[in-house]
Amino acid sequence: MTTTLTITPDQKEELLKFLKKNRSADLVMFYLHFVQEKFKLKPVLFPRDKMIFQSVEDLIQKLEKEGKLWRETEITIQFGQQSVNTDTKKIYICPFTGKVFGDNTCPNPQDAIYDWVAKCPENKERVGGLPVKRFFVSEDPDVIKNYISERKASIKKVVYSSVITGKLFNNKASVIDSFKLNHVKPLTLFEVQNQNRYEIEEKFLSFIQKHLSEEKISQFVEALSEHPEFEPYLGKWVESE
């Protein structure tokens, strides 16, 4: 027994909009648009593997299952280097801001302090119109201790790397968002059917073969004939065959 196909008011409105935008559409193109809208299809091409999937969700599910989308990676986060530590013997101090350079933590502490005070925004002292290069020096262990701050220990964190690009992301969702944005191309069902460059994923191909048949198209034409708005188009398509 043949199943009767009906076109709902919402589907009818969508189909009429499509015809207004695509006046040269043939029957197959029109039918494929109907199928795409009816089943809420959003086909995508994955260029890297030269394959078309029914949806980006199907593609992502396949890649995740095969371990081809993201990998967990552990990174070490180091916090800023100390300016002064327990091995520091001599320090150079900016009198305007308290910025300090240690003899064992800065390659050239004296040059560094000169550059700092010359550009220091808090240095309002001028000699001959130029900022003074005045600074303090201390080798007193007790003074040096005042500048030693406890350094936070490094920490390890699990992040996620894209298998495709190698880039690191804070979480899996970010990997997936980047993948959707940069590595897939949306297609219409008509574009999928009218190409031969790419392979169609097996499940999606079976879906297309099931719905793109003479019987299904005939049912669609019969359903369209129930609506006078489609008569001019049906007449044109029948004449062209």
Backbone as CSV, one residue per row, in Angstrom:
resi,resn,N_x,N_y,N_z,CA_x,CA_y,CA_z,C_x,C_y,C_z
1,MET,0.844,-1.199,0.000,0.000,0.000,0.000,0.881,1.253,0.000
2,THR,0.593,2.152,-0.934,1.384,3.368,-1.059,1.007,4.373,0.014
3,THR,1.990,4.919,0.686,1.736,5.915,1.719,1.443,7.264,1.072
4,THR,0.364,7.895,1.489,-0.017,9.188,0.931,0.841,10.281,1.544
5,LEU,1.393,11.116,0.671,2.231,12.220,1.120,1.386,13.491,1.190
6,THR,1.465,14.197,2.283,0.744,15.458,2.416,1.736,16.584,2.667
7,ILE,1.346,17.768,2.234,2.178,18.957,2.434,1.477,19.864,3.430
8,THR,2.124,20.134,4.536,1.539,20.954,5.589,1.570,22.429,5.185
9,PRO,0.764,23.260,5.834,0.785,24.699,5.531,2.178,25.315,5.672
10,ASP,2.908,24.924,6.707,4.263,25.460,6.892,5.189,25.012,5.759
11,GLN,5.071,23.756,5.369,5.892,23.255,4.262,5.520,23.960,2.959
12,LYS,4.265,24.174,2.767,3.797,24.873,1.560,4.389,26.277,1.485
13,GLU,4.353,26.984,2.596,4.902,28.341,2.637,6.395,28.329,2.335
14,GLU,7.109,27.382,2.903,8.548,27.274,2.670,8.851,26.944,1.212
15,LEU,8.067,26.055,0.623,8.273,25.666,-0.773,8.026,26.831,-1.722
16,LEU,7.010,27.630,-1.441,6.712,28.795,-2.280,7.840,29.835,-2.177
17,LYS,8.377,30.012,-0.988,9.515,30.931,-0.809,10.705,30.453,-1.627
18,PHE,10.921,29.142,-1.607,12.049,28.585,-2.347,11.876,28.830,-3.847
19,LEU,10.673,28.648,-4.366,10.428,28.841,-5.795,10.596,30.298,-6.209
20,LYS,10.245,31.224,-5.331,10.425,32.642,-5.641,11.906,32.992,-5.773
21,LYS,12.746,32.325,-4.955,14.181,32.598,-4.985,14.905,31.779,-6.052
22,ASN,14.280,30.666,-6.466,14.931,29.765,-7.427,13.952,29.441,-8.557
23,ARG,13.685,30.434,-9.385,12.659,30.292,-10.437,13.038,29.273,-11.500
24,SER,14.322,28.993,-11.624,14.752,28.033,-12.650,14.890,26.612,-12.102
25,ALA,14.463,26.406,-10.871,14.604,25.086,-10.248,13.794,24.042,-11.013
26,ASP,14.392,22.857,-11.187,13.645,21.761,-11.808,12.972,20.931,-10.720
27,LEU,12.267,19.905,-11.120,11.486,19.111,-10.173,12.378,18.413,-9.144
28,VAL,13.497,17.846,-9.587,14.371,17.117,-8.667,14.966,18.062,-7.623
29,MET,15.400,19.222,-8.075,15.963,20.209,-7.146,14.906,20.631,-6.120
30,PHE,13.690,20.832,-6.599,12.591,21.244,-5.728,12.261,20.148,-4.727
31,TYR,12.232,18.904,-5.205,11.918,17.780,-4.333,13.006,17.593,-3.272
32,LEU,14.248,17.715,-3.671,15.346,17.549,-2.714,15.313,18.647,-1.651
33,HIS,14.913,19.846,-2.047,14.768,20.904,-1.046,13.654,20.541,-0.061
34,PHE,12.573,19.991,-0.569,11.475,19.552,0.294,11.959,18.499,1.296
35,VAL,12.708,17.510,0.805,13.223,16.449,1.684,14.160,17.044,2.740
36,GLN,15.022,17.965,2.305,15.969,18.571,3.248,15.240,19.311,4.352
37,GLU,14.215,20.061,4.007,13.458,20.813,5.009,12.617,19.886,5.885
38,LYS,12.016,18.882,5.280,11.145,17.962,6.028,11.921,17.220,7.112
39,PHE,13.136,16.783,6.776,13.923,15.987,7.718,14.990,16.815,8.437
40,LYS,14.934,18.140,8.258,15.860,19.070,8.933,17.318,18.660,8.688
41,LEU,17.633,18.364,7.437,18.973,17.926,7.086,19.929,19.116,6.968
42,LYS,21.148,18.910,7.413,22.193,19.932,7.279,23.492,19.238,6.845
43,PRO,23.546,18.818,5.583,24.728,18.087,5.107,25.992,18.945,5.168
44,VAL,27.126,18.268,5.410,28.408,18.971,5.431,29.459,18.151,4.705
45,LEU,30.374,18.874,4.075,31.535,18.251,3.449,32.726,18.369,4.390
46,PHE,33.427,17.269,4.577,34.675,17.271,5.332,35.803,17.145,4.309
47,PRO,36.346,18.278,3.834,37.324,18.253,2.741,38.540,17.378,3.006
48,ARG,39.012,17.326,4.254,40.224,16.558,4.529,40.076,15.098,4.130
49,ASP,38.917,14.505,4.443,38.683,13.100,4.113,37.876,12.936,2.827
50,LYS,37.545,14.062,2.170,36.782,14.048,0.917,35.488,13.245,1.067
51,MET,34.763,13.534,2.155,33.530,12.796,2.426,32.426,13.735,2.895
52,ILE,31.196,13.400,2.519,30.028,14.193,2.878,29.211,13.433,3.919
53,PHE,28.790,14.163,4.949,28.004,13.578,6.032,26.629,14.251,6.116
54,GLN,25.683,13.532,6.713,24.315,14.040,6.832,24.245,15.264,7.728
55,SER,25.146,15.349,8.703,25.187,16.504,9.602,26.577,16.603,10.209
56,VAL,26.900,17.780,10.713,28.197,17.955,11.365,28.257,17.131,12.655
57,GLU,27.105,16.901,13.266,27.074,16.080,14.485,27.475,14.641,14.170
58,ASP,27.007,14.113,13.028,27.390,12.756,12.631,28.898,12.673,12.394
59,LEU,29.433,13.704,11.749,30.872,13.744,11.471,31.676,13.791,12.766
60,ILE,31.276,14.667,13.673,31.998,14.811,14.943,31.935,13.514,15.748
61,GLN,30.773,12.890,15.771,30.633,11.625,16.503,31.592,10.572,15.950
62,LYS,31.727,10.510,14.638,32.623,9.536,14.002,34.083,9.840,14.349
63,LEU,34.475,11.111,14.244,35.861,11.491,14.512,36.224,11.281,15.981
64,GLU,35.289,11.587,16.877,35.551,11.380,18.306,35.708,9.891,18.610
65,LYS,34.867,9.086,18.008,34.930,7.638,18.236,36.262,7.068,17.768
66,GLU,36.803,7.636,16.683,38.068,7.154,16.117,39.281,7.861,16.716
67,GLY,39.052,8.824,17.618,40.160,9.558,18.221,40.854,10.490,17.247
68,LYS,40.107,11.020,16.286,40.695,11.851,15.241,40.292,13.320,15.325
69,LEU,39.722,13.724,16.454,39.296,15.113,16.577,40.100,15.866,17.621
70,TRP,40.242,15.285,18.817,40.993,15.945,19.886,41.723,14.913,20.743
71,ARG,42.752,15.414,21.435,43.489,14.580,22.381,43.701,15.360,23.668
72,GLU,43.664,14.656,24.779,43.999,15.292,26.052,45.508,15.481,26.128
73,THR,45.913,16.651,26.588,47.342,16.968,26.716,47.573,17.681,28.035
74,GLU,48.639,17.343,28.733,48.961,18.003,29.994,50.055,19.037,29.765
75,ILE,49.810,20.261,30.235,50.808,21.318,30.112,51.206,21.795,31.510
76,THR,52.408,22.355,31.602,52.897,22.929,32.851,52.838,24.443,32.756
77,ILE,52.227,25.076,33.752,52.111,26.532,33.773,53.088,27.082,34.808
78,GLN,54.049,27.858,34.341,55.025,28.487,35.217,54.599,29.923,35.495
79,PHE,54.706,30.351,36.733,54.392,31.727,37.077,55.653,32.586,36.972
80,GLY,55.496,33.888,36.994,56.580,34.815,36.715,57.835,34.606,37.553
81,GLN,58.974,34.885,36.935,60.253,34.738,37.619,60.385,35.768,38.735
82,GLN,60.972,35.364,39.828,61.202,36.284,40.944,62.286,37.291,40.582
83,SER,62.073,38.540,40.990,63.090,39.576,40.777,64.211,39.452,41.802
84,VAL,63.850,38.959,42.982,64.826,38.788,44.071,64.553,37.449,44.744
85,ASN,65.614,36.695,45.018,65.439,35.432,45.725,66.524,35.277,46.787
86,THR,66.564,34.134,47.415,67.493,33.932,48.543,68.953,33.921,48.107
87,ASP,69.227,33.804,46.803,70.608,33.807,46.314,71.058,35.191,45.852
88,THR,70.166,36.164,45.917,70.506,37.520,45.474,71.452,38.190,46.480
89,LYS,72.525,38.784,45.967,73.514,39.457,46.821,73.466,40.977,46.672
90,LYS,72.907,41.457,45.590,72.912,42.897,45.347,71.660,43.273,44.563
91,ILE,71.025,44.354,44.968,69.811,44.787,44.271,69.911,46.257,43.874
92,TYR,69.184,46.581,42.801,69.112,47.946,42.279,67.638,48.351,42.325
93,ILE,67.337,49.488,42.997,65.950,49.834,43.308,65.570,51.184,42.710
94,CYS,64.406,51.223,42.052,63.866,52.491,41.550,63.263,53.243,42.731
95,PRO,63.676,54.489,42.975,63.155,55.246,44.117,61.742,55.775,43.889
96,PHE,61.277,55.696,42.663,59.966,56.262,42.329,58.841,55.223,42.385
97,THR,59.163,54.000,42.040,58.126,52.958,42.010,58.456,51.744,42.871
98,GLY,59.706,51.587,43.271,60.097,50.406,44.028,60.459,49.227,43.154
99,LYS,60.466,49.421,41.844,60.889,48.351,40.937,62.303,47.941,41.293
100,VAL,62.558,46.606,41.316,63.863,46.123,41.763,64.445,45.123,40.767
101,PHE,65.770,45.167,40.620,66.487,44.228,39.767,67.564,43.546,40.611
102,GLY,67.620,42.218,40.541,68.608,41.477,41.320,69.821,41.104,40.487
103,ASP,70.960,40.959,41.146,72.189,40.651,40.413,72.208,39.240,39.846
104,ASN,71.329,38.363,40.330,71.318,36.980,39.832,70.047,36.633,39.059
105,THR,69.152,37.578,38.941,67.905,37.310,38.205,67.790,38.154,36.950
106,CYS,68.674,39.111,36.764,68.664,39.982,35.596,70.067,39.946,34.976
107,PRO,70.178,39.717,33.677,71.496,39.607,33.038,72.375,40.847,33.229
108,ASN,71.798,42.026,33.108,72.542,43.285,33.262,71.733,44.236,34.144
109,PRO,71.712,43.991,35.459,70.839,44.761,36.348,71.130,46.263,36.348
110,GLN,72.383,46.644,36.207,72.688,48.079,36.243,72.166,48.776,34.987
111,ASP,72.346,48.163,33.825,71.785,48.729,32.591,70.256,48.752,32.674
112,ALA,69.709,47.715,33.277,68.253,47.613,33.369,67.670,48.722,34.235
113,ILE,68.321,49.018,35.362,67.795,50.064,36.233,67.934,51.437,35.592
114,TYR,69.036,51.663,34.842,69.210,52.926,34.116,68.063,53.124,33.107
115,ASP,67.777,52.069,32.332,66.701,52.159,31.336,65.352,52.377,32.012
116,TRP,65.162,51.699,33.142,63.877,51.800,33.836,63.610,53.214,34.348
117,VAL,64.563,53.790,35.083,64.311,55.103,35.686,64.234,56.189,34.607
118,ALA,64.931,55.978,33.474,64.887,56.966,32.400,63.503,57.023,31.761
119,LYS,62.770,55.897,31.791,61.453,55.829,31.165,60.317,55.753,32.188
120,CYS,60.669,55.726,33.466,59.665,55.555,34.518,58.655,56.708,34.507
121,PRO,57.357,56.417,34.366,56.343,57.480,34.321,56.216,58.254,35.634
122,GLU,56.691,57.659,36.751,56.618,58.324,38.047,57.833,59.226,38.298
123,ASN,58.820,59.158,37.417,60.039,59.954,37.572,59.804,61.370,37.036
124,LYS,59.555,62.299,37.949,59.284,63.685,37.565,60.528,64.578,37.675
125,GLU,61.610,64.008,38.170,62.832,64.799,38.361,63.567,64.981,37.031
126,ARG,63.994,66.206,36.765,64.649,66.515,35.513,65.965,67.239,35.754
127,VAL,66.927,66.922,34.900,68.199,67.650,34.886,68.483,67.994,33.426
128,GLY,68.498,69.303,33.139,68.685,69.711,31.752,67.564,69.234,30.859
129,GLY,66.365,69.112,31.465,65.207,68.668,30.690,65.091,67.167,30.548
130,LEU,66.079,66.425,31.006,66.066,64.970,30.892,65.778,64.328,32.235
131,PRO,65.102,63.172,32.251,64.826,62.485,33.524,66.134,62.097,34.204
132,VAL,66.190,62.294,35.509,67.386,61.891,36.238,67.452,60.375,36.289
133,LYS,68.663,59.853,36.331,68.832,58.397,36.416,69.312,58.047,37.812
134,ARG,68.478,58.373,38.784,68.803,58.141,40.189,68.164,56.838,40.652
135,PHE,68.907,56.023,41.352,68.362,54.776,41.874,69.147,54.370,43.119
136,PHE,68.624,53.402,43.852,69.263,52.910,45.065,69.937,51.568,44.794
137,VAL,70.983,51.310,45.545,71.683,50.030,45.482,71.849,49.509,46.901
138,SER,71.651,48.225,47.082,71.840,47.658,48.417,72.424,46.262,48.315
139,GLU,73.330,45.983,49.266,73.879,44.638,49.414,73.576,44.083,50.808
140,ASP,72.738,44.808,51.530,72.370,44.407,52.886,71.372,43.248,52.811
141,PRO,71.732,42.087,53.341,70.831,40.918,53.296,69.450,41.210,53.873
142,ASP,69.396,42.036,54.943,68.107,42.327,55.541,67.238,43.192,54.627
143,VAL,67.875,44.117,53.905,67.131,44.926,52.929,66.668,44.038,51.779
144,ILE,67.564,43.187,51.316,67.234,42.295,50.202,66.058,41.393,50.562
145,LYS,66.010,40.900,51.805,64.917,40.022,52.241,63.552,40.687,52.071
146,ASN,63.529,42.017,52.257,62.260,42.733,52.130,61.659,42.626,50.728
147,TYR,62.515,42.332,49.752,62.055,42.287,48.362,61.805,40.871,47.860
148,ILE,62.032,39.895,48.718,61.791,38.512,48.292,60.316,38.176,48.479
149,SER,59.669,37.835,47.400,58.257,37.425,47.468,58.172,35.940,47.146
150,GLU,57.247,35.280,47.769,57.099,33.841,47.556,56.585,33.581,46.143
151,ARG,57.295,32.733,45.462,56.899,32.406,44.096,55.890,31.258,44.108
152,LYS,54.813,31.439,43.365,53.808,30.382,43.279,54.389,29.197,42.523
153,ALA,54.121,28.035,43.030,54.623,26.826,42.381,53.946,26.626,41.030
154,SER,54.656,26.009,40.111,54.079,25.707,38.806,52.951,24.681,38.987
155,ILE,52.021,24.718,38.082,50.904,23.777,38.145,50.764,23.052,36.812
156,LYS,50.155,21.901,36.857,49.883,21.142,35.637,48.391,21.208,35.346
157,LYS,48.063,21.295,34.066,46.663,21.441,33.668,46.399,20.593,32.432
158,VAL,45.245,19.943,32.411,44.852,19.154,31.250,44.131,20.077,30.261
159,VAL,44.633,20.111,29.027,44.001,20.875,27.960,43.750,19.916,26.794
160,TYR,43.254,20.453,25.682,42.896,19.595,24.557,43.539,20.124,23.281
161,SER,44.163,19.226,22.547,44.803,19.625,21.295,44.002,19.096,20.116
162,SER,43.907,19.925,19.086,43.227,19.506,17.861,44.110,18.528,17.108
163,VAL,43.566,17.379,16.757,44.326,16.396,15.984,44.646,16.950,14.599
164,ILE,43.757,17.811,14.085,43.923,18.335,12.730,44.979,19.430,12.666
165,THR,44.962,20.358,13.616,45.875,21.508,13.553,46.986,21.472,14.586
166,GLY,46.800,20.695,15.662,47.793,20.674,16.735,47.637,21.815,17.721
167,LYS,46.705,22.733,17.482,46.514,23.871,18.375,45.881,23.421,19.690
168,LEU,46.245,24.136,20.774,45.723,23.806,22.095,44.466,24.612,22.406
169,PHE,43.525,23.965,23.082,42.293,24.615,23.517,42.035,24.256,24.969
170,ASN,41.313,25.130,25.653,41.072,24.932,27.078,40.116,23.774,27.353
171,ASN,39.212,23.500,26.417,38.250,22.415,26.623,37.831,21.810,25.288
172,LYS,37.140,20.685,25.357,36.716,19.973,24.143,35.738,20.801,23.324
173,ALA,34.866,21.548,24.006,33.875,22.354,23.298,34.544,23.364,22.368
174,SER,35.659,23.933,22.816,36.376,24.911,21.999,37.011,24.250,20.780
175,VAL,37.508,23.025,20.947,38.056,22.283,19.811,36.966,22.070,18.766
176,ILE,35.796,21.652,19.244,34.677,21.358,18.340,34.189,22.620,17.653
177,ASP,34.088,23.731,18.391,33.650,24.994,17.793,34.606,25.427,16.682
178,SER,35.912,25.311,16.941,36.911,25.673,15.937,36.808,24.756,14.721
179,PHE,36.564,23.475,14.975,36.430,22.505,13.880,35.241,22.854,12.988
180,LYS,34.113,23.148,13.610,32.913,23.493,12.836,33.132,24.741,11.992
181,LEU,33.859,25.695,12.566,34.069,26.974,11.896,35.058,26.883,10.742
182,ASN,36.065,26.042,10.884,37.184,26.073,9.939,37.381,24.841,9.065
183,HIS,36.712,23.736,9.394,37.072,22.505,8.688,35.911,21.761,8.037
184,VAL,34.738,22.350,8.003,33.616,21.730,7.295,32.928,22.770,6.416
185,LYS,32.261,22.285,5.375,31.546,23.184,4.454,30.098,22.725,4.351
186,PRO,29.137,23.599,4.673,27.714,23.240,4.544,27.335,23.050,3.070
187,LEU,26.461,22.089,2.811,25.961,21.831,1.461,24.445,21.681,1.493
188,THR,23.809,21.887,0.355,22.398,21.542,0.235,22.306,20.096,-0.224
189,LEU,21.148,19.506,-0.042,20.954,18.122,-0.486,21.093,18.029,-2.004
190,PHE,20.673,19.058,-2.706,20.813,19.088,-4.164,22.285,19.103,-4.564
191,GLU,23.099,19.884,-3.854,24.544,19.921,-4.135,25.181,18.567,-3.856
192,VAL,24.711,17.897,-2.818,25.243,16.573,-2.495,24.954,15.602,-3.627
193,GLN,23.733,15.628,-4.128,23.314,14.693,-5.164,23.971,14.987,-6.511
194,ASN,24.258,16.252,-6.769,24.781,16.649,-8.073,26.285,16.900,-8.047
195,GLN,27.014,16.000,-7.445,28.470,16.063,-7.438,29.016,14.638,-7.463
196,ASN,30.223,14.508,-7.955,30.849,13.187,-7.989,32.310,13.235,-7.538
197,ARG,32.694,14.341,-6.920,34.073,14.496,-6.453,34.297,13.843,-5.086
198,TYR,33.225,13.787,-4.294,33.384,13.343,-2.907,32.516,12.125,-2.628
199,GLU,32.987,11.309,-1.726,32.246,10.132,-1.290,31.175,10.551,-0.292
200,ILE,30.030,9.889,-0.341,28.951,10.160,0.606,28.976,9.077,1.674
201,GLU,28.967,9.500,2.927,28.997,8.554,4.044,27.874,7.526,3.888
202,GLU,28.157,6.285,4.217,27.279,5.156,3.919,25.846,5.351,4.410
203,LYS,25.675,5.759,5.653,24.324,5.928,6.204,23.573,7.023,5.467
204,PHE,24.275,8.098,5.156,23.650,9.211,4.439,23.291,8.807,3.010
205,LEU,24.162,8.028,2.379,23.895,7.560,1.021,22.647,6.690,0.982
206,SER,22.505,5.837,1.968,21.313,4.973,2.034,20.057,5.815,2.185
207,PHE,20.151,6.879,2.992,19.006,7.783,3.166,18.617,8.411,1.830
208,ILE,19.612,8.903,1.083,19.328,9.553,-0.198,18.703,8.565,-1.174
209,GLN,19.269,7.367,-1.246,18.747,6.358,-2.172,17.309,5.971,-1.826
210,LYS,17.009,5.962,-0.550,15.651,5.611,-0.114,14.637,6.656,-0.547
211,HIS,15.022,7.920,-0.466,14.057,8.994,-0.734,14.105,9.534,-2.163
212,LEU,15.204,9.304,-2.874,15.282,9.792,-4.247,14.933,8.647,-5.203
213,SER,13.634,8.382,-5.263,13.141,7.315,-6.127,11.952,7.843,-6.924
214,GLU,11.653,7.193,-8.008,10.522,7.621,-8.844,9.222,7.594,-8.054
215,GLU,9.071,6.571,-7.220,7.849,6.459,-6.421,7.695,7.647,-5.475
216,LYS,8.784,8.006,-4.792,8.742,9.115,-3.842,8.479,10.445,-4.562
217,ILE,9.119,10.628,-5.704,8.928,11.881,-6.457,7.497,11.960,-6.986
218,SER,6.959,10.828,-7.426,5.571,10.803,-7.905,4.600,11.170,-6.785
219,GLN,4.863,10.676,-5.592,4.026,11.022,-4.442,4.110,12.528,-4.165
220,PHE,5.295,13.059,-4.321,5.496,14.500,-4.094,4.719,15.312,-5.118
221,VAL,4.782,14.910,-6.386,4.051,15.616,-7.442,2.554,15.545,-7.183
222,GLU,2.083,14.394,-6.771,0.653,14.223,-6.467,0.228,15.137,-5.318
223,ALA,1.089,15.254,-4.305,0.787,16.131,-3.172,0.773,17.595,-3.614
224,LEU,1.695,17.970,-4.493,1.739,19.347,-4.996,0.477,19.689,-5.786
225,SER,-0.049,18.707,-6.521,-1.222,18.946,-7.375,-2.463,19.309,-6.573
226,GLU,-2.423,19.045,-5.268,-3.552,19.392,-4.408,-3.574,20.882,-4.087
227,HIS,-2.537,21.594,-4.488,-2.417,23.024,-4.174,-2.293,23.834,-5.469
228,PRO,-3.275,24.654,-5.798,-3.292,25.410,-7.060,-2.048,26.282,-7.267
229,GLU,-1.421,26.723,-6.182,-0.259,27.607,-6.302,0.908,26.951,-7.056
230,PHE,0.927,25.624,-7.070,2.050,24.922,-7.712,1.735,24.511,-9.156
231,GLU,0.510,24.740,-9.622,0.118,24.286,-10.962,1.017,24.829,-12.070
232,PRO,1.381,26.133,-12.063,2.243,26.640,-13.148,3.593,25.935,-13.201
233,TYR,4.119,25.607,-12.051,5.416,24.945,-11.996,5.300,23.489,-12.439
234,LEU,4.242,22.821,-11.985,4.050,21.436,-12.372,3.894,21.311,-13.881
235,GLY,3.144,22.266,-14.474,2.969,22.256,-15.926,4.305,22.402,-16.643
236,LYS,5.147,23.287,-16.147,6.460,23.515,-16.767,7.330,22.273,-16.652
237,TRP,7.299,21.617,-15.483,8.145,20.434,-15.281,7.674,19.260,-16.134
238,VAL,6.347,19.111,-16.279,5.818,18.012,-17.090,6.193,18.212,-18.552
239,GLU,6.120,19.458,-19.019,6.458,19.751,-20.423,7.923,19.481,-20.728
240,SER,8.793,19.711,-19.719,10.225,19.559,-19.947,10.672,18.104,-19.969
241,GLU,9.811,17.189,-19.499,10.190,15.778,-19.420,9.850,15.026,-20.708
